[in-house]
Amino acid sequence: MREHKNIDILILSETNGLCIMIENKIYAKEGKGQLTKYREYVKNEYSDYKHKIYIYLSLFEQDISELETEFYVKLTYQHIKKLIVQILDNQSISITNNTRFVLTQYLQTLKALMNENEKIEKTAKELYKRYKSAFDLVFKYAEPSQSTIVPHNLVVLIEKESNIRPFSTSKTYIRFQPEFLYQNIEKLKEKEFITEDDDLIKNWLFLFEFHITRNYIKFDLKIGEYINPDCRQKVYKLFSSNNQVFDKVIKANGQLRPTWHLAFQKKIITSSEYNKFLESEDDNLNGKIEKKFRELMDNDLPKIQRIFETELNK
């Protein structure tokens, strides 16, 4: 079933007693009370269905109302993209040429939506490096709108930092991986934090990411999705037992969330700081970002590293 009662996608299997509700967002965000309204409708209308799954699907990861985080599984088009790639690459799955063509075309559409044109991205990075001061001036005086995001120098800072390496990045999420994970990869496998065949190159279990929004930047360390649920639980247990550092990990329900679970957070640029920048009261935005970045690298990341290494050396 497609749209029903303003619900974007509603999938019903009467035989299996399964009801899947999907709220699909591309550029919009959750409306006030919207998810609660849809969930209550499904709960009442399909009360005889034993299994109910609520999914919030968005172009890039979004925060949703705290009330609904316990009910909704948050997925992004990155998940859809990865699933399609796995299907297309898996030789054991038999699909027709027409189906393969449709999936390939849809995959290209998703990449375009997520700004994943590698040639354009490479060119843009080179241009920014070469004409950084000019771009920063344009960003500073550009008319702010819902489509703009806080200008930043995080990509350059990450590339210059020797103890981290760039990871999967988009317009709104700038990610990296610490080198200490690679230095301890065999111990991570031995202690069963990752699987034996994991090389960390495409590992979404340890998510170190800067979230870039329209008026603020924050850094999050999250437990991401992973093929082995036991590994996720092991990381969750480690973070929970060290919640003096991972102070966001213990939620009200005391359970690990199914896709993304926040463990640590640090403000990089607040909305008030960005507003001062727009009002020309403070022109040192990149300086503030670099200062917080250095705090993260010099103070916070070593604490996280020590916790991992202590556990791995037991």
ABEGO torsion letter per residue (X at the ends): XBBBGGBABBBBBAAAGBBBBBBBBAABBBBBGAAAAAAAAAAAAAAABABBBBBBBBABBBBBBAAAAAABBBBBAAAAAAAAAAAAABAABBBBAAAAAAAAAAAAAAAAAAGABAAAAAAAAAAAAAAAAAAAAAAAABBBBAABBBBBAAAAAAAABAABBBBBBBAABBBBBBAAAAAAAAAAAAAGABBAABAGAABAABBBBBBBBAABBBBBBBBBBBABAAAAAAAAAAAAAAAAABAAABBAAGBBBAABBBABBBBABBAAAAAAAAAGABAAAAAAAAAAAAAAAAAAAAAAAAAAAAAAAX
